Amino acid sequence: MKSLFPRLTVVLAIASLLGCSNSYNPDRALAEERARLGQTQMIGGTSFFQKEPGLFVADSPLESTASGSNYAFKVEIDPQGSFELVSHAQSGLENGLSLTFSREANSTRLRLIAQTGSITSDWSTAMTSIDATRPISLSIDIHNDEEGAAHVLIWNDETLLLNSAEAPTAPSPGLGQGVHWGVKLNSSTILSIIRSEPRYED
């Protein structure tokens, strides 16, 4: 009977170690709970949680703050409307890197403002080939794992429209501070949106 106790102790110790190896991820647990409760919705092929009217947080957080992602989307923006993509943000899409695409009334021009905190960069000149009255399809890399500021690249099909590393007059405004991403909609409609691995490797 005495020999049973050391064996039982070993078994319990191993079980404890195995339990610890499966690290608990509160972001993923929250996403799973929201899905179970039916609090999420599919928008353009991606599952989002509506935090407040017009603000949608993706159910699948990013791997880490220092990471890169590609966002491919197709959106329609009404006159005086906007579509804002926020990456590497904290809860509620705060303190992230924001890219706001907007359309002026009676204009085909697409404006693009990048922002982190109070720092902004106007990248509208890179969007001159885009007709804002039509559905807008773009592919965007956001590399938040570089020193000082995120590296942003924007493509229209195979045409590179912007490389923030080569925009000295309007450099990237900074780094996002979290692992969440999502969108803010103002008189705009998402037709499709997918997040994947970065298209460009540094």
N, C-alpha and C positions, 0 to 999 in steps of 0.2 A: 504493500500500500504506500510505503514511503517513496518508492520510485515514481509513483504517479504524479506527485506534486511538482517535481522539477520539470517533467514533460508538459504538464498543464501550464506551468509558468512560461515555458518557451513558446507554446502555442499561442497564449494570450499576448505575449510580447510581439510575436510576428504579426498577429491580427491587428494589433495597435499600430505597428509600423505601416502595414498595408493601408490602413485607414487614413493615416497621415499623408501617404503618398498621393492620394486623390484630393488635391488641394481644392478648397471651396472657392468658387468664383461667384461673388454676390451679383455681379452684373448679369451673368448668364442665368443664374437662378431666378432673378427678377424677370428676365425675359421669358423664361419657361413658365413662370407663374402667371404672367400677363396673358400668354397664349392659352394656358389652361382655363383661365377665367373669361376668355373671349374678349379681352380688352384691346387686342391688336387688329390691324386691318392690312390687307394687301394693297399696295399702291405701286403701280408700274412694275409688278413682279417682285417687290421687296416688302417684307413685313415691318410695319411701323406701329409705334404706340403714340397716340395723339395726346401730347402733354397739355396743350391748350389749343383753342381755335387757330388753325393755320400753322401750328408748330408740331412737327412729327419727328420723333426720335426713333432711329432704326433699332430693331430688337437685337441685332447682333452687334455687340461692341467690337471695337478694334482690338488687335492683339496686345498693343501697348501704346503708350504715349509716343515713344520713339519708334515709329513704324511708318510704312508707306502704303498707300492704297490708290487704286484707280477707280474713278466713278464715271460710268458711261450712262448718259441720260438723253431723253428726248422730251422736250417740254414745249408747251404753248403759253405765251405770255400775252395777256390782253393789254390794250393801251393803258398806260399809267400803272401797269402791274409789275410784279417782280417775282423772281424765283431765287431763293437763297440756299446755297449748299454750305453746310457747316461741318467741318471735319476736326477730329482730335479735340473735342470739346468736353467740358464737364457736364454734370447733370443739368438738364434743361437747355442744353446747347449753349452754355455760357463758357467764356474764355477759350473759344476755339478759333480756328482760322475760317473766316467767312468769305464766300465769294457770292456777291449779289449781282444777278443779271436783271436789268430792268429795261422797260420800253417806254419811251416818251410818247405822248399823245400825238397822233397824226404824223408819225415818223417811222421809218423802217430801221432806224439806228438802234443797235443794241449796246447798252452801257454795261460795264463791268467794274465793280469796285471790290477790291480785296481789303480785308480788315482783320486785325487782331487787337483787341483792347481799343485804345483810342487812336491807333496808328492805321492809316489807310493808304492805299495805292490805287490810282486810277489806271486801269488796264483797258479802257474802252477803245484805244487806237488799235488794239490787237483784234477787235471784233468787227472791223469795218467791212469785211467780206460777208458777214452774216446778215441775212434779211430777217429782222425781228418780227415781221408780220406772218412768217411761216414757222412751222414747227422747227425748233432748234435742237440739233443733235451734236453733242460734244462728248469728248473723252478727256478726262482730267486726272493727271497724276498729282498727288500731294504727298511729298516726302517730308515727314515731320521729324526725321532722324538726323538732320544736318545741324551744324552749329549756327546759332544766331537767328536763323529764319527758315521757314519751310521752303522747299524747292517745288515750284508749281510748273507743270507743263500742260498745255491745252492743245488738243487736236480737233480738227473738223475732218472726219474721215482719216485720210493719211497725211493731211496737211498740218504741219505744226504751226499754230497761230501764236503761241506764247511760250517762252522759256524764261522764267523769272530770273534765272541766273545771268541772263544776257539783257536785262532791262535795268541798266544803271540809273536811269532817270526816275523809274518807278519800281524800286526793288520790292521783294516780298516783305510784307509788314511784320512778320514775326513767326513765332511757334505757337501751336495749339497746346493746351495744358491738360488734356484729358483723353479718354478712350471712346467717347461717344461720337456719333455722327448722325446727321439728319437734315431736314429741310424746313424752310419757312416759306409758305405760299401766300401770295397776295395777288388775287386776280390772275392766277396762273394754274395750269393743269399739267400734271406729270403723266406722260404717255408710257414711259418706261424708265427704269433706273436700276442699275446693277453695280454693286461694289465687288472688286476683284483685286488680284495682285497687281502691283505697279506695272505699267506698260514699259517704262524705261528703267533700266538698272543703272544706278550711279557707278 
